[in-house]
Amino acid sequence: AGYAVGDPATGKSIAKKKCQICHGIDGIAKIPVAPHLAGESQIYLETQLKAFRSGKRVNEMMSVVAKSLTDDEITSLAEWYNSIEITARIPE
């Protein structure tokens, strides 16, 4: 089976309300304890959000935020952060 298709625009809207304070709307973390999400795998993001929602994975902040998310919202959020293009520069 494949994976669900979400709406990145909906994901961006949700991210503005629930995610940007820690992870940034651009997916670049704003606080040291939050990971960058820009360009992260959609499947990975969905899996982690569902794990936080179910209690399989626990974090003081994420467990609270994820509890209110529906499957469709999780998919759209994952699509939003996955759609952000990032580049890396390896030091010489």
PDB file of N, CA, C and O in Angstrom:
ATOM      1  N   ALA A   1       0.849  -1.197   0.000  1.00  0.00           N
ATOM      2  CA  ALA A   1       0.000   0.000   0.000  1.00  0.00           C
ATOM      3  C   ALA A   1       0.877   1.236   0.000  1.00  0.00           C
ATOM      4  O   ALA A   1       1.936   1.254   0.627  1.00  0.00           O
ATOM      5  N   GLY A   2       0.445   2.249  -0.691  1.00  0.00           N
ATOM      6  CA  GLY A   2       1.167   3.512  -0.748  1.00  0.00           C
ATOM      7  C   GLY A   2       0.890   4.326   0.494  1.00  0.00           C
ATOM      8  O   GLY A   2       0.433   3.799   1.509  1.00  0.00           O
ATOM      9  N   TYR A   3       1.162   5.577   0.410  1.00  0.00           N
ATOM     10  CA  TYR A   3       0.882   6.448   1.540  1.00  0.00           C
ATOM     11  C   TYR A   3      -0.156   7.482   1.142  1.00  0.00           C
ATOM     12  O   TYR A   3      -0.381   7.739  -0.041  1.00  0.00           O
ATOM     13  N   ALA A   4      -0.776   8.063   2.141  1.00  0.00           N
ATOM     14  CA  ALA A   4      -1.853   9.024   1.900  1.00  0.00           C
ATOM     15  C   ALA A   4      -1.313  10.289   1.252  1.00  0.00           C
ATOM     16  O   ALA A   4      -0.140  10.633   1.399  1.00  0.00           O
ATOM     17  N   VAL A   5      -2.190  10.971   0.534  1.00  0.00           N
ATOM     18  CA  VAL A   5      -1.825  12.232  -0.094  1.00  0.00           C
ATOM     19  C   VAL A   5      -2.542  13.353   0.660  1.00  0.00           C
ATOM     20  O   VAL A   5      -3.766  13.344   0.791  1.00  0.00           O
ATOM     21  N   GLY A   6      -1.777  14.298   1.144  1.00  0.00           N
ATOM     22  CA  GLY A   6      -2.338  15.434   1.863  1.00  0.00           C
ATOM     23  C   GLY A   6      -2.267  16.684   1.011  1.00  0.00           C
ATOM     24  O   GLY A   6      -1.910  16.629  -0.166  1.00  0.00           O
ATOM     25  N   ASP A   7      -2.602  17.786   1.599  1.00  0.00           N
ATOM     26  CA  ASP A   7      -2.575  19.075   0.917  1.00  0.00           C
ATOM     27  C   ASP A   7      -1.541  19.962   1.601  1.00  0.00           C
ATOM     28  O   ASP A   7      -1.752  20.395   2.733  1.00  0.00           O
ATOM     29  N   PRO A   8      -0.417  20.237   0.921  1.00  0.00           N
ATOM     30  CA  PRO A   8       0.614  21.058   1.538  1.00  0.00           C
ATOM     31  C   PRO A   8       0.115  22.436   1.992  1.00  0.00           C
ATOM     32  O   PRO A   8       0.578  22.951   3.010  1.00  0.00           O
ATOM     33  N   ALA A   9      -0.824  23.039   1.250  1.00  0.00           N
ATOM     34  CA  ALA A   9      -1.350  24.356   1.644  1.00  0.00           C
ATOM     35  C   ALA A   9      -2.101  24.255   2.970  1.00  0.00           C
ATOM     36  O   ALA A   9      -1.996  25.140   3.819  1.00  0.00           O
ATOM     37  N   THR A  10      -2.854  23.178   3.141  1.00  0.00           N
ATOM     38  CA  THR A  10      -3.536  22.945   4.420  1.00  0.00           C
ATOM     39  C   THR A  10      -2.506  22.711   5.507  1.00  0.00           C
ATOM     40  O   THR A  10      -2.641  23.223   6.618  1.00  0.00           O
ATOM     41  N   GLY A  11      -1.480  21.942   5.191  1.00  0.00           N
ATOM     42  CA  GLY A  11      -0.403  21.690   6.145  1.00  0.00           C
ATOM     43  C   GLY A  11       0.278  22.966   6.591  1.00  0.00           C
ATOM     44  O   GLY A  11       0.592  23.132   7.769  1.00  0.00           O
ATOM     45  N   LYS A  12       0.507  23.874   5.642  1.00  0.00           N
ATOM     46  CA  LYS A  12       1.134  25.158   5.978  1.00  0.00           C
ATOM     47  C   LYS A  12       0.246  25.938   6.939  1.00  0.00           C
ATOM     48  O   LYS A  12       0.740  26.539   7.894  1.00  0.00           O
ATOM     49  N   SER A  13      -1.049  25.931   6.695  1.00  0.00           N
ATOM     50  CA  SER A  13      -1.994  26.627   7.564  1.00  0.00           C
ATOM     51  C   SER A  13      -1.972  26.050   8.978  1.00  0.00           C
ATOM     52  O   SER A  13      -1.977  26.796   9.957  1.00  0.00           O
ATOM     53  N   ILE A  14      -1.947  24.731   9.083  1.00  0.00           N
ATOM     54  CA  ILE A  14      -1.873  24.081  10.393  1.00  0.00           C
ATOM     55  C   ILE A  14      -0.538  24.403  11.061  1.00  0.00           C
ATOM     56  O   ILE A  14      -0.487  24.684  12.259  1.00  0.00           O
ATOM     57  N   ALA A  15       0.537  24.360  10.281  1.00  0.00           N
ATOM     58  CA  ALA A  15       1.873  24.647  10.822  1.00  0.00           C
ATOM     59  C   ALA A  15       1.952  26.064  11.395  1.00  0.00           C
ATOM     60  O   ALA A  15       2.607  26.288  12.413  1.00  0.00           O
ATOM     61  N   LYS A  16       1.284  27.018  10.742  1.00  0.00           N
ATOM     62  CA  LYS A  16       1.279  28.396  11.251  1.00  0.00           C
ATOM     63  C   LYS A  16       0.641  28.456  12.631  1.00  0.00           C
ATOM     64  O   LYS A  16       1.070  29.242  13.475  1.00  0.00           O
ATOM     65  N   LYS A  17      -0.375  27.637  12.871  1.00  0.00           N
ATOM     66  CA  LYS A  17      -1.097  27.652  14.140  1.00  0.00           C
ATOM     67  C   LYS A  17      -0.427  26.817  15.219  1.00  0.00           C
ATOM     68  O   LYS A  17      -0.435  27.198  16.390  1.00  0.00           O
ATOM     69  N   LYS A  18       0.158  25.672  14.839  1.00  0.00           N
ATOM     70  CA  LYS A  18       0.580  24.698  15.850  1.00  0.00           C
ATOM     71  C   LYS A  18       2.064  24.382  15.880  1.00  0.00           C
ATOM     72  O   LYS A  18       2.542  23.832  16.872  1.00  0.00           O
ATOM     73  N   CYS A  19       2.810  24.707  14.838  1.00  0.00           N
ATOM     74  CA  CYS A  19       4.177  24.195  14.734  1.00  0.00           C
ATOM     75  C   CYS A  19       5.271  25.256  14.655  1.00  0.00           C
ATOM     76  O   CYS A  19       6.407  25.018  15.064  1.00  0.00           O
ATOM     77  N   GLN A  20       4.920  26.435  14.124  1.00  0.00           N
ATOM     78  CA  GLN A  20       5.968  27.383  13.758  1.00  0.00           C
ATOM     79  C   GLN A  20       6.756  27.942  14.940  1.00  0.00           C
ATOM     80  O   GLN A  20       7.920  28.309  14.776  1.00  0.00           O
ATOM     81  N   ILE A  21       6.151  28.016  16.126  1.00  0.00           N
ATOM     82  CA  ILE A  21       6.881  28.578  17.268  1.00  0.00           C
ATOM     83  C   ILE A  21       8.150  27.774  17.544  1.00  0.00           C
ATOM     84  O   ILE A  21       9.195  28.349  17.848  1.00  0.00           O
ATOM     85  N   CYS A  22       8.063  26.455  17.439  1.00  0.00           N
ATOM     86  CA  CYS A  22       9.229  25.604  17.709  1.00  0.00           C
ATOM     87  C   CYS A  22       9.983  25.195  16.441  1.00  0.00           C
ATOM     88  O   CYS A  22      11.211  25.269  16.393  1.00  0.00           O
ATOM     89  N   HIS A  23       9.238  24.763  15.413  1.00  0.00           N
ATOM     90  CA  HIS A  23       9.861  24.197  14.217  1.00  0.00           C
ATOM     91  C   HIS A  23       9.981  25.183  13.061  1.00  0.00           C
ATOM     92  O   HIS A  23      10.609  24.872  12.049  1.00  0.00           O
ATOM     93  N   GLY A  24       9.392  26.363  13.198  1.00  0.00           N
ATOM     94  CA  GLY A  24       9.426  27.348  12.120  1.00  0.00           C
ATOM     95  C   GLY A  24       8.467  26.984  10.998  1.00  0.00           C
ATOM     96  O   GLY A  24       8.256  25.804  10.718  1.00  0.00           O
ATOM     97  N   ILE A  25       7.896  27.974  10.364  1.00  0.00           N
ATOM     98  CA  ILE A  25       7.020  27.722   9.217  1.00  0.00           C
ATOM     99  C   ILE A  25       7.851  27.191   8.050  1.00  0.00           C
ATOM    100  O   ILE A  25       7.345  26.486   7.178  1.00  0.00           O
ATOM    101  N   ASP A  26       9.146  27.548   8.054  1.00  0.00           N
ATOM    102  CA  ASP A  26      10.061  27.097   7.004  1.00  0.00           C
ATOM    103  C   ASP A  26      10.734  25.767   7.339  1.00  0.00           C
ATOM    104  O   ASP A  26      11.551  25.265   6.567  1.00  0.00           O
ATOM    105  N   GLY A  27      10.380  25.193   8.510  1.00  0.00           N
ATOM    106  CA  GLY A  27      10.944  23.910   8.898  1.00  0.00           C
ATOM    107  C   GLY A  27      12.309  23.988   9.540  1.00  0.00           C
ATOM    108  O   GLY A  27      12.928  22.963   9.824  1.00  0.00           O
ATOM    109  N   ILE A  28      12.786  25.208   9.773  1.00  0.00           N
ATOM    110  CA  ILE A  28      14.069  25.391  10.455  1.00  0.00           C
ATOM    111  C   ILE A  28      13.760  25.729  11.914  1.00  0.00           C
ATOM    112  O   ILE A  28      13.158  26.761  12.212  1.00  0.00           O
ATOM    113  N   ALA A  29      14.180  24.846  12.812  1.00  0.00           N
ATOM    114  CA  ALA A  29      13.834  24.955  14.231  1.00  0.00           C
ATOM    115  C   ALA A  29      14.226  26.312  14.816  1.00  0.00           C
ATOM    116  O   ALA A  29      15.273  26.873  14.492  1.00  0.00           O
ATOM    117  N   LYS A  30      13.356  26.819  15.682  1.00  0.00           N
ATOM    118  CA  LYS A  30      13.560  28.109  16.322  1.00  0.00           C
ATOM    119  C   LYS A  30      14.069  27.968  17.752  1.00  0.00           C
ATOM    120  O   LYS A  30      14.512  28.946  18.354  1.00  0.00           O
ATOM    121  N   ILE A  31      14.006  26.760  18.296  1.00  0.00           N
ATOM    122  CA  ILE A  31      14.508  26.513  19.643  1.00  0.00           C
ATOM    123  C   ILE A  31      15.463  25.320  19.599  1.00  0.00           C
ATOM    124  O   ILE A  31      15.304  24.439  18.754  1.00  0.00           O
ATOM    125  N   PRO A  32      16.448  25.277  20.490  1.00  0.00           N
ATOM    126  CA  PRO A  32      17.487  24.246  20.409  1.00  0.00           C
ATOM    127  C   PRO A  32      16.999  22.811  20.588  1.00  0.00           C
ATOM    128  O   PRO A  32      17.640  21.886  20.089  1.00  0.00           O
ATOM    129  N   VAL A  33      15.888  22.600  21.283  1.00  0.00           N
ATOM    130  CA  VAL A  33      15.436  21.228  21.538  1.00  0.00           C
ATOM    131  C   VAL A  33      14.496  20.690  20.463  1.00  0.00           C
ATOM    132  O   VAL A  33      14.065  19.540  20.544  1.00  0.00           O
ATOM    133  N   ALA A  34      14.174  21.498  19.462  1.00  0.00           N
ATOM    134  CA  ALA A  34      13.280  21.063  18.381  1.00  0.00           C
ATOM    135  C   ALA A  34      14.101  20.713  17.145  1.00  0.00           C
ATOM    136  O   ALA A  34      15.059  21.416  16.820  1.00  0.00           O
ATOM    137  N   PRO A  35      13.736  19.634  16.453  1.00  0.00           N
ATOM    138  CA  PRO A  35      14.464  19.295  15.231  1.00  0.00           C
ATOM    139  C   PRO A  35      13.991  20.123  14.039  1.00  0.00           C
ATOM    140  O   PRO A  35      12.862  20.614  14.009  1.00  0.00           O
ATOM    141  N   HIS A  36      14.880  20.266  13.062  1.00  0.00           N
ATOM    142  CA  HIS A  36      14.495  20.861  11.783  1.00  0.00           C
ATOM    143  C   HIS A  36      13.584  19.868  11.072  1.00  0.00           C
ATOM    144  O   HIS A  36      13.824  18.662  11.129  1.00  0.00           O
ATOM    145  N   LEU A  37      12.546  20.355  10.407  1.00  0.00           N
ATOM    146  CA  LEU A  37      11.617  19.486   9.689  1.00  0.00           C
ATOM    147  C   LEU A  37      11.648  19.700   8.181  1.00  0.00           C
ATOM    148  O   LEU A  37      11.101  18.887   7.436  1.00  0.00           O
ATOM    149  N   ALA A  38      12.270  20.764   7.721  1.00  0.00           N
ATOM    150  CA  ALA A  38      12.308  21.073   6.290  1.00  0.00           C
ATOM    151  C   ALA A  38      12.908  19.915   5.503  1.00  0.00           C
ATOM    152  O   ALA A  38      14.011  19.449   5.791  1.00  0.00           O
ATOM    153  N   GLY A  39      12.155  19.460   4.498  1.00  0.00           N
ATOM    154  CA  GLY A  39      12.644  18.414   3.613  1.00  0.00           C
ATOM    155  C   GLY A  39      12.621  17.021   4.212  1.00  0.00           C
ATOM    156  O   GLY A  39      13.054  16.071   3.560  1.00  0.00           O
ATOM    157  N   GLU A  40      12.133  16.870   5.429  1.00  0.00           N
ATOM    158  CA  GLU A  40      12.083  15.557   6.076  1.00  0.00           C
ATOM    159  C   GLU A  40      11.089  14.661   5.351  1.00  0.00           C
ATOM    160  O   GLU A  40      10.113  15.145   4.778  1.00  0.00           O
ATOM    161  N   SER A  41      11.329  13.389   5.375  1.00  0.00           N
ATOM    162  CA  SER A  41      10.476  12.404   4.715  1.00  0.00           C
ATOM    163  C   SER A  41       9.039  12.476   5.221  1.00  0.00           C
ATOM    164  O   SER A  41       8.797  12.533   6.427  1.00  0.00           O
ATOM    165  N   GLN A  42       8.086  12.474   4.284  1.00  0.00           N
ATOM    166  CA  GLN A  42       6.666  12.517   4.651  1.00  0.00           C
ATOM    167  C   GLN A  42       6.310  11.318   5.525  1.00  0.00           C
ATOM    168  O   GLN A  42       5.631  11.467   6.541  1.00  0.00           O
ATOM    169  N   ILE A  43       6.763  10.142   5.135  1.00  0.00           N
ATOM    170  CA  ILE A  43       6.434   8.923   5.873  1.00  0.00           C
ATOM    171  C   ILE A  43       6.991   9.003   7.297  1.00  0.00           C
ATOM    172  O   ILE A  43       6.305   8.640   8.252  1.00  0.00           O
ATOM    173  N   TYR A  44       8.215   9.472   7.439  1.00  0.00           N
ATOM    174  CA  TYR A  44       8.822   9.614   8.766  1.00  0.00           C
ATOM    175  C   TYR A  44       8.009  10.581   9.630  1.00  0.00           C
ATOM    176  O   TYR A  44       7.696  10.278  10.781  1.00  0.00           O
ATOM    177  N   LEU A  45       7.669  11.744   9.071  1.00  0.00           N
ATOM    178  CA  LEU A  45       6.917  12.737   9.837  1.00  0.00           C
ATOM    179  C   LEU A  45       5.555  12.209  10.261  1.00  0.00           C
ATOM    180  O   LEU A  45       5.140  12.395  11.405  1.00  0.00           O
ATOM    181  N   GLU A  46       4.862  11.552   9.341  1.00  0.00           N
ATOM    182  CA  GLU A  46       3.557  10.980   9.686  1.00  0.00           C
ATOM    183  C   GLU A  46       3.698   9.939  10.796  1.00  0.00           C
ATOM    184  O   GLU A  46       2.919   9.933  11.749  1.00  0.00           O
ATOM    185  N   THR A  47       4.681   9.071  10.671  1.00  0.00           N
ATOM    186  CA  THR A  47       4.899   8.013  11.664  1.00  0.00           C
ATOM    187  C   THR A  47       5.160   8.609  13.037  1.00  0.00           C
ATOM    188  O   THR A  47       4.605   8.142  14.032  1.00  0.00           O
ATOM    189  N   GLN A  48       6.002   9.641  13.102  1.00  0.00           N
ATOM    190  CA  GLN A  48       6.343  10.245  14.392  1.00  0.00           C
ATOM    191  C   GLN A  48       5.143  10.979  14.999  1.00  0.00           C
ATOM    192  O   GLN A  48       4.883  10.860  16.197  1.00  0.00           O
ATOM    193  N   LEU A  49       4.415  11.734  14.179  1.00  0.00           N
ATOM    194  CA  LEU A  49       3.236  12.447  14.705  1.00  0.00           C
ATOM    195  C   LEU A  49       2.189  11.471  15.239  1.00  0.00           C
ATOM    196  O   LEU A  49       1.580  11.712  16.282  1.00  0.00           O
ATOM    197  N   LYS A  50       1.984  10.372  14.521  1.00  0.00           N
ATOM    198  CA  LYS A  50       1.011   9.371  14.988  1.00  0.00           C
ATOM    199  C   LYS A  50       1.501   8.687  16.258  1.00  0.00           C
ATOM    200  O   LYS A  50       0.697   8.337  17.123  1.00  0.00           O
ATOM    201  N   ALA A  51       2.812   8.493  16.379  1.00  0.00           N
ATOM    202  CA  ALA A  51       3.371   7.890  17.598  1.00  0.00           C
ATOM    203  C   ALA A  51       3.196   8.831  18.791  1.00  0.00           C
ATOM    204  O   ALA A  51       2.882   8.383  19.894  1.00  0.00           O
ATOM    205  N   PHE A  52       3.397  10.126  18.575  1.00  0.00           N
ATOM    206  CA  PHE A  52       3.155  11.101  19.654  1.00  0.00           C
ATOM    207  C   PHE A  52       1.674  11.118  20.024  1.00  0.00           C
ATOM    208  O   PHE A  52       1.326  11.167  21.204  1.00  0.00           O
ATOM    209  N   ARG A  53       0.808  11.078  19.022  1.00  0.00           N
ATOM    210  CA  ARG A  53      -0.631  11.125  19.266  1.00  0.00           C
ATOM    211  C   ARG A  53      -1.106   9.909  20.066  1.00  0.00           C
ATOM    212  O   ARG A  53      -1.939  10.045  20.962  1.00  0.00           O
ATOM    213  N   SER A  54      -0.589   8.742  19.751  1.00  0.00           N
ATOM    214  CA  SER A  54      -1.035   7.508  20.418  1.00  0.00           C
ATOM    215  C   SER A  54      -0.393   7.305  21.783  1.00  0.00           C
ATOM    216  O   SER A  54      -0.883   6.511  22.586  1.00  0.00           O
ATOM    217  N   GLY A  55       0.707   8.022  22.054  1.00  0.00           N
ATOM    218  CA  GLY A  55       1.423   7.819  23.308  1.00  0.00           C
ATOM    219  C   GLY A  55       2.566   6.825  23.187  1.00  0.00           C
ATOM    220  O   GLY A  55       3.281   6.578  24.158  1.00  0.00           O
ATOM    221  N   LYS A  56       2.744   6.247  21.989  1.00  0.00           N
ATOM    222  CA  LYS A  56       3.863   5.327  21.764  1.00  0.00           C
ATOM    223  C   LYS A  56       5.196   6.063  21.900  1.00  0.00           C
ATOM    224  O   LYS A  56       6.185   5.497  22.364  1.00  0.00           O
ATOM    225  N   ARG A  57       5.205   7.310  21.494  1.00  0.00           N
ATOM    226  CA  ARG A  57       6.362   8.182  21.670  1.00  0.00           C
ATOM    227  C   ARG A  57       5.901   9.344  22.546  1.00  0.00           C
ATOM    228  O   ARG A  57       4.803   9.867  22.351  1.00  0.00           O
ATOM    229  N   VAL A  58       6.730   9.753  23.511  1.00  0.00           N
ATOM    230  CA  VAL A  58       6.315  10.781  24.466  1.00  0.00           C
ATOM    231  C   VAL A  58       7.291  11.951  24.464  1.00  0.00           C
ATOM    232  O   VAL A  58       8.508  11.769  24.505  1.00  0.00           O
ATOM    233  N   ASN A  59       6.735  13.142  24.415  1.00  0.00           N
ATOM    234  CA  ASN A  59       7.486  14.381  24.554  1.00  0.00           C
ATOM    235  C   ASN A  59       6.526  15.388  25.170  1.00  0.00           C
ATOM    236  O   ASN A  59       5.362  15.462  24.776  1.00  0.00           O
ATOM    237  N   GLU A  60       7.003  16.151  26.121  1.00  0.00           N
ATOM    238  CA  GLU A  60       6.146  17.085  26.861  1.00  0.00           C
ATOM    239  C   GLU A  60       5.308  17.967  25.930  1.00  0.00           C
ATOM    240  O   GLU A  60       4.111  18.140  26.158  1.00  0.00           O
ATOM    241  N   MET A  61       5.916  18.513  24.906  1.00  0.00           N
ATOM    242  CA  MET A  61       5.218  19.414  23.989  1.00  0.00           C
ATOM    243  C   MET A  61       4.486  18.662  22.885  1.00  0.00           C
ATOM    244  O   MET A  61       3.303  18.899  22.641  1.00  0.00           O
ATOM    245  N   MET A  62       5.194  17.753  22.219  1.00  0.00           N
ATOM    246  CA  MET A  62       4.622  17.084  21.044  1.00  0.00           C
ATOM    247  C   MET A  62       3.455  16.171  21.398  1.00  0.00           C
ATOM    248  O   MET A  62       2.528  16.030  20.600  1.00  0.00           O
ATOM    249  N   SER A  63       3.478  15.557  22.557  1.00  0.00           N
ATOM    250  CA  SER A  63       2.364  14.683  22.946  1.00  0.00           C
ATOM    251  C   SER A  63       1.068  15.476  23.037  1.00  0.00           C
ATOM    252  O   SER A  63       0.002  14.974  22.682  1.00  0.00           O
ATOM    253  N   VAL A  64       1.159  16.706  23.510  1.00  0.00           N
ATOM    254  CA  VAL A  64      -0.019  17.574  23.621  1.00  0.00           C
ATOM    255  C   VAL A  64      -0.469  18.046  22.234  1.00  0.00           C
ATOM    256  O   VAL A  64      -1.652  17.967  21.902  1.00  0.00           O
ATOM    257  N   VAL A  65       0.463  18.528  21.439  1.00  0.00           N
ATOM    258  CA  VAL A  65       0.129  19.063  20.116  1.00  0.00           C
ATOM    259  C   VAL A  65      -0.461  17.979  19.215  1.00  0.00           C
ATOM    260  O   VAL A  65      -1.463  18.214  18.540  1.00  0.00           O
ATOM    261  N   ALA A  66       0.150  16.801  19.199  1.00  0.00           N
ATOM    262  CA  ALA A  66      -0.272  15.743  18.280  1.00  0.00           C
ATOM    263  C   ALA A  66      -1.636  15.154  18.634  1.00  0.00           C
ATOM    264  O   ALA A  66      -2.345  14.670  17.751  1.00  0.00           O
ATOM    265  N   LYS A  67      -2.009  15.190  19.901  1.00  0.00           N
ATOM    266  CA  LYS A  67      -3.288  14.597  20.334  1.00  0.00           C
ATOM    267  C   LYS A  67      -4.482  15.173  19.582  1.00  0.00           C
ATOM    268  O   LYS A  67      -5.454  14.462  19.328  1.00  0.00           O
ATOM    269  N   SER A  68      -4.421  16.448  19.226  1.00  0.00           N
ATOM    270  CA  SER A  68      -5.564  17.106  18.585  1.00  0.00           C
ATOM    271  C   SER A  68      -5.569  16.964  17.064  1.00  0.00           C
ATOM    272  O   SER A  68      -6.507  17.426  16.414  1.00  0.00           O
ATOM    273  N   LEU A  69      -4.547  16.337  16.482  1.00  0.00           N
ATOM    274  CA  LEU A  69      -4.444  16.251  15.024  1.00  0.00           C
ATOM    275  C   LEU A  69      -5.169  15.026  14.469  1.00  0.00           C
ATOM    276  O   LEU A  69      -5.058  13.927  15.012  1.00  0.00           O
ATOM    277  N   THR A  70      -5.909  15.230  13.382  1.00  0.00           N
ATOM    278  CA  THR A  70      -6.546  14.115  12.680  1.00  0.00           C
ATOM    279  C   THR A  70      -5.532  13.479  11.733  1.00  0.00           C
ATOM    280  O   THR A  70      -4.469  14.050  11.487  1.00  0.00           O
ATOM    281  N   ASP A  71      -5.854  12.310  11.207  1.00  0.00           N
ATOM    282  CA  ASP A  71      -4.977  11.667  10.223  1.00  0.00           C
ATOM    283  C   ASP A  71      -4.751  12.570   9.013  1.00  0.00           C
ATOM    284  O   ASP A  71      -3.625  12.682   8.528  1.00  0.00           O
ATOM    285  N   ASP A  72      -5.810  13.214   8.521  1.00  0.00           N
ATOM    286  CA  ASP A  72      -5.675  14.108   7.361  1.00  0.00           C
ATOM    287  C   ASP A  72      -4.773  15.295   7.670  1.00  0.00           C
ATOM    288  O   ASP A  72      -3.966  15.696   6.831  1.00  0.00           O
ATOM    289  N   GLU A  73      -4.905  15.864   8.875  1.00  0.00           N
ATOM    290  CA  GLU A  73      -4.048  16.991   9.263  1.00  0.00           C
ATOM    291  C   GLU A  73      -2.587  16.556   9.360  1.00  0.00           C
ATOM    292  O   GLU A  73      -1.686  17.281   8.938  1.00  0.00           O
ATOM    293  N   ILE A  74      -2.364  15.379   9.912  1.00  0.00           N
ATOM    294  CA  ILE A  74      -1.001  14.853  10.013  1.00  0.00           C
ATOM    295  C   ILE A  74      -0.404  14.674   8.620  1.00  0.00           C
ATOM    296  O   ILE A  74       0.744  15.050   8.385  1.00  0.00           O
ATOM    297  N   THR A  75      -1.168  14.108   7.706  1.00  0.00           N
ATOM    298  CA  THR A  75      -0.685  13.900   6.343  1.00  0.00           C
ATOM    299  C   THR A  75      -0.377  15.238   5.671  1.00  0.00           C
ATOM    300  O   THR A  75       0.649  15.373   5.003  1.00  0.00           O
ATOM    301  N   SER A  76      -1.245  16.215   5.840  1.00  0.00           N
ATOM    302  CA  SER A  76      -1.020  17.533   5.230  1.00  0.00           C
ATOM    303  C   SER A  76       0.197  18.230   5.839  1.00  0.00           C
ATOM    304  O   SER A  76       0.978  18.848   5.116  1.00  0.00           O
ATOM    305  N   LEU A  77       0.365  18.137   7.150  1.00  0.00           N
ATOM    306  CA  LEU A  77       1.559  18.704   7.790  1.00  0.00           C
ATOM    307  C   LEU A  77       2.824  18.037   7.255  1.00  0.00           C
ATOM    308  O   LEU A  77       3.804  18.709   6.932  1.00  0.00           O
ATOM    309  N   ALA A  78       2.789  16.724   7.167  1.00  0.00           N
ATOM    310  CA  ALA A  78       3.949  15.990   6.662  1.00  0.00           C
ATOM    311  C   ALA A  78       4.256  16.394   5.226  1.00  0.00           C
ATOM    312  O   ALA A  78       5.422  16.527   4.856  1.00  0.00           O
ATOM    313  N   GLU A  79       3.228  16.587   4.420  1.00  0.00           N
ATOM    314  CA  GLU A  79       3.434  17.021   3.035  1.00  0.00           C
ATOM    315  C   GLU A  79       4.014  18.431   2.983  1.00  0.00           C
ATOM    316  O   GLU A  79       4.875  18.716   2.151  1.00  0.00           O
ATOM    317  N   TRP A  80       3.547  19.318   3.867  1.00  0.00           N
ATOM    318  CA  TRP A  80       4.072  20.681   3.886  1.00  0.00           C
ATOM    319  C   TRP A  80       5.566  20.680   4.172  1.00  0.00           C
ATOM    320  O   TRP A  80       6.351  21.237   3.405  1.00  0.00           O
ATOM    321  N   TYR A  81       5.958  20.055   5.274  1.00  0.00           N
ATOM    322  CA  TYR A  81       7.373  20.092   5.638  1.00  0.00           C
ATOM    323  C   TYR A  81       8.230  19.310   4.645  1.00  0.00           C
ATOM    324  O   TYR A  81       9.375  19.688   4.396  1.00  0.00           O
ATOM    325  N   ASN A  82       7.701  18.234   4.077  1.00  0.00           N
ATOM    326  CA  ASN A  82       8.418  17.477   3.065  1.00  0.00           C
ATOM    327  C   ASN A  82       8.614  18.289   1.780  1.00  0.00           C
ATOM    328  O   ASN A  82       9.607  18.104   1.077  1.00  0.00           O
ATOM    329  N   SER A  83       7.676  19.182   1.471  1.00  0.00           N
ATOM    330  CA  SER A  83       7.737  19.947   0.218  1.00  0.00           C
ATOM    331  C   SER A  83       8.773  21.074   0.247  1.00  0.00           C
ATOM    332  O   SER A  83       9.094  21.642  -0.797  1.00  0.00           O
ATOM    333  N   ILE A  84       9.292  21.398   1.419  1.00  0.00           N
ATOM    334  CA  ILE A  84      10.281  22.474   1.533  1.00  0.00           C
ATOM    335  C   ILE A  84      11.629  21.957   1.031  1.00  0.00           C
ATOM    336  O   ILE A  84      12.149  20.959   1.531  1.00  0.00           O
ATOM    337  N   GLU A  85      12.177  22.642   0.047  1.00  0.00           N
ATOM    338  CA  GLU A  85      13.464  22.237  -0.509  1.00  0.00           C
ATOM    339  C   GLU A  85      14.594  22.808   0.333  1.00  0.00           C
ATOM    340  O   GLU A  85      14.602  23.989   0.680  1.00  0.00           O
ATOM    341  N   ILE A  86      15.536  21.948   0.650  1.00  0.00           N
ATOM    342  CA  ILE A  86      16.697  22.392   1.421  1.00  0.00           C
ATOM    343  C   ILE A  86      17.970  22.040   0.655  1.00  0.00           C
ATOM    344  O   ILE A  86      17.965  21.161  -0.206  1.00  0.00           O
ATOM    345  N   THR A  87      19.037  22.722   0.973  1.00  0.00           N
ATOM    346  CA  THR A  87      20.333  22.397   0.401  1.00  0.00           C
ATOM    347  C   THR A  87      21.330  22.261   1.547  1.00  0.00           C
ATOM    348  O   THR A  87      21.128  22.799   2.636  1.00  0.00           O
ATOM    349  N   ALA A  88      22.380  21.549   1.283  1.00  0.00           N
ATOM    350  CA  ALA A  88      23.429  21.375   2.289  1.00  0.00           C
ATOM    351  C   ALA A  88      24.776  21.730   1.658  1.00  0.00           C
ATOM    352  O   ALA A  88      25.038  21.445   0.490  1.00  0.00           O
ATOM    353  N   ARG A  89      25.605  22.352   2.463  1.00  0.00           N
ATOM    354  CA  ARG A  89      26.958  22.690   2.006  1.00  0.00           C
ATOM    355  C   ARG A  89      27.916  22.004   2.950  1.00  0.00           C
ATOM    356  O   ARG A  89      27.924  22.263   4.154  1.00  0.00           O
ATOM    357  N   ILE A  90      28.722  21.127   2.387  1.00  0.00           N
ATOM    358  CA  ILE A  90      29.693  20.397   3.184  1.00  0.00           C
ATOM    359  C   ILE A  90      30.944  21.273   3.326  1.00  0.00           C
ATOM    360  O   ILE A  90      31.448  21.801   2.335  1.00  0.00           O
ATOM    361  N   PRO A  91      31.446  21.426   4.563  1.00  0.00           N
ATOM    362  CA  PRO A  91      32.631  22.244   4.755  1.00  0.00           C
ATOM    363  C   PRO A  91      33.842  21.657   4.002  1.00  0.00           C
ATOM    364  O   PRO A  91      33.958  20.445   3.818  1.00  0.00           O
ATOM    365  N   GLU A  92      34.710  22.536   3.590  1.00  0.00           N
ATOM    366  CA  GLU A  92      35.918  22.096   2.857  1.00  0.00           C
ATOM    367  C   GLU A  92      36.843  21.335   3.774  1.00  0.00           C
ATOM    368  O   GLU A  92      37.906  20.886   3.345  1.00  0.00           O
TER     369      GLU A  92
END
